[in-house]
Amino acid sequence: MYLLRKWGYYHRKMRRGDFTRPTELMSDEIFNQTVGIVGLGRIGAAAAEMYHALGARVIGYDPVYNASLEHFLDFVDFETLIKESDIVQVHIPLTPENKGMFSANEFAKMKDDAILVNQSRGELVDTAALIVALKYHEIGGAALDVLEGEEKIFGCKF
């Protein structure tokens, strides 16, 4: 929500004493967004239900189909999910097959204002490619609960 509502931008302005609001920079509302959930296990399904309750269009990708989730979301393939989502939220385990599944190729296909939310494993995201995508505005933002190689960054294993 921090990224969606552009709070960081407004907070920086207010700290400088600037309380103006540019008309071209309006906050987004969740009910106007398409949220793509990657991984529809217990946590992904709960997230889908929450976003649906908030009025968002919810789409989901999971190799295992679960008909009971159709009330909250539409199942799509991974390619469709990354192209159509305003917010991509990740809830999958790390496997050798999906390591680095979010790389330069996927960021290039995402909307230039899309937000990536990784709440799974850091190694699912190619950190170097993510930095480039953010720097060159290929995506709008990233919220990371985990980082690739975080034990080296923080000096301990979590």
C-alpha positions as CSV (number, residue, x, y, z in Angstrom):
1,M,0.0,0.0,0.0
2,Y,3.0,2.3,0.7
3,L,4.0,2.1,-3.0
4,L,0.5,2.1,-4.4
5,R,-0.4,5.3,-2.5
6,K,3.0,6.9,-3.2
7,W,3.5,7.7,0.4
8,G,7.3,7.8,0.1
9,Y,7.1,10.5,-2.5
10,Y,4.8,12.6,-0.3
11,H,6.7,12.0,2.9
12,R,10.0,13.2,1.3
13,K,8.2,16.4,0.1
14,M,6.7,17.1,3.5
15,R,10.0,16.6,5.2
16,R,11.3,19.4,2.9
17,G,8.4,21.6,3.9
18,D,6.6,21.2,0.6
19,F,2.9,20.4,1.2
20,T,1.8,20.8,-2.4
21,R,0.2,18.0,-4.4
22,P,1.0,17.7,-8.1
23,T,-2.3,17.0,-9.9
24,E,-0.5,14.5,-12.3
25,L,0.7,12.4,-9.3
26,M,-2.5,10.9,-7.9
27,S,-2.4,7.9,-5.6
28,D,-3.8,4.7,-6.9
29,E,-6.7,2.9,-5.3
30,I,-6.6,-0.9,-4.8
31,F,-10.1,-1.3,-6.2
32,N,-8.8,0.0,-9.6
33,Q,-5.9,-2.5,-9.7
34,T,-5.4,-5.9,-11.1
35,V,-3.5,-8.0,-8.5
36,G,-1.7,-11.1,-9.7
37,I,-1.0,-13.8,-7.1
38,V,1.8,-16.3,-8.0
39,G,1.3,-19.3,-5.8
40,L,-2.2,-20.1,-4.6
41,G,-1.5,-22.3,-1.5
42,R,-2.8,-21.3,1.9
43,I,-1.1,-17.9,2.0
44,G,-1.6,-17.0,-1.7
45,A,-5.3,-17.9,-1.5
46,A,-5.8,-15.8,1.7
47,A,-4.1,-12.8,-0.1
48,A,-6.4,-13.4,-3.1
49,E,-9.5,-13.3,-0.9
50,M,-8.3,-10.1,0.8
51,Y,-7.7,-8.3,-2.4
52,H,-11.0,-9.5,-3.8
53,A,-12.7,-8.1,-0.7
54,L,-11.0,-4.8,-1.2
55,G,-12.5,-4.6,-4.7
56,A,-9.4,-5.5,-6.8
57,R,-9.5,-7.7,-9.9
58,V,-7.5,-10.7,-8.8
59,I,-5.8,-13.1,-11.2
60,G,-3.7,-16.1,-10.1
61,Y,-1.1,-18.5,-11.4
62,D,-0.4,-21.9,-9.8
63,P,0.4,-25.2,-11.5
64,V,-2.2,-26.8,-9.3
65,Y,-5.7,-25.8,-10.1
66,N,-8.1,-25.3,-7.2
67,A,-11.7,-24.7,-8.2
68,S,-12.7,-23.4,-4.7
69,L,-10.6,-20.2,-5.4
70,E,-12.7,-19.2,-8.5
71,H,-14.9,-17.1,-6.3
72,F,-11.9,-14.8,-5.6
73,L,-9.8,-14.9,-8.7
74,D,-9.4,-15.9,-12.3
75,F,-6.8,-18.5,-13.1
76,V,-4.3,-17.4,-15.8
77,D,-1.0,-18.5,-17.2
78,F,2.2,-16.9,-15.8
79,E,2.8,-14.8,-18.9
80,T,-0.7,-13.3,-18.8
81,L,-0.3,-12.6,-15.0
82,I,2.9,-10.6,-15.4
83,K,1.6,-8.6,-18.4
84,E,-1.8,-7.7,-16.9
85,S,-1.0,-7.2,-13.2
86,D,-0.6,-3.8,-11.5
87,I,0.7,-5.7,-8.5
88,V,2.4,-9.0,-8.6
89,Q,2.5,-10.8,-5.3
90,V,4.7,-13.9,-5.0
91,H,3.9,-16.8,-2.6
92,I,5.8,-19.9,-3.8
93,P,8.5,-22.2,-2.5
94,L,12.0,-22.0,-4.0
95,T,12.8,-25.0,-6.3
96,P,15.7,-25.4,-8.8
97,E,13.1,-24.9,-11.6
98,N,11.9,-21.5,-10.4
99,K,15.1,-19.9,-9.1
100,G,15.4,-16.5,-10.8
101,M,11.9,-16.7,-12.3
102,F,11.6,-13.0,-12.0
103,S,14.5,-11.7,-14.2
104,A,15.1,-9.0,-16.9
105,N,12.8,-10.9,-19.3
106,E,9.8,-10.8,-16.9
107,F,10.4,-7.2,-15.8
108,A,10.4,-6.1,-19.5
109,K,6.9,-7.7,-19.9
110,M,5.5,-6.1,-16.8
111,K,3.7,-2.7,-16.8
112,D,6.1,0.1,-16.3
113,D,4.2,1.1,-13.1
114,A,3.7,-2.4,-11.8
115,I,4.7,-3.3,-8.2
116,L,6.5,-6.6,-7.4
117,V,5.8,-7.9,-3.9
118,N,8.0,-10.9,-3.0
119,Q,7.0,-12.6,0.3
120,S,8.5,-16.0,-0.6
121,R,12.2,-16.6,-1.2
122,G,14.8,-14.0,-2.3
123,E,16.3,-16.4,-4.9
124,L,13.1,-16.2,-6.9
125,V,14.1,-12.7,-8.0
126,D,17.2,-11.8,-9.9
127,T,18.3,-8.9,-7.7
128,A,20.6,-7.3,-10.2
129,A,17.9,-7.4,-12.9
130,L,15.4,-5.9,-10.4
131,I,17.8,-3.0,-9.6
132,V,18.1,-2.3,-13.4
133,A,14.3,-2.5,-13.9
134,L,13.7,-0.1,-11.0
135,K,16.5,2.3,-12.1
136,Y,15.2,2.5,-15.7
137,H,11.5,2.6,-14.7
138,E,10.7,-0.7,-16.3
139,I,8.5,-1.4,-13.2
140,G,7.1,1.0,-10.7
141,G,8.4,-0.5,-7.4
142,A,9.3,-3.5,-5.4
143,A,8.4,-4.6,-1.8
144,L,10.7,-7.3,-0.7
145,D,10.3,-9.4,2.5
146,V,13.4,-11.3,1.4
147,L,16.5,-10.8,-0.7
148,E,18.7,-13.0,-2.7
149,G,21.8,-13.7,-0.6
150,E,20.5,-11.8,2.4
151,E,22.7,-13.8,4.8
152,K,25.7,-12.1,3.1
153,I,24.1,-8.7,3.2
154,F,23.0,-8.8,6.9
155,G,25.8,-11.0,8.2
156,C,23.5,-13.7,9.6
157,K,21.2,-16.5,8.4
158,F,17.5,-15.9,9.2
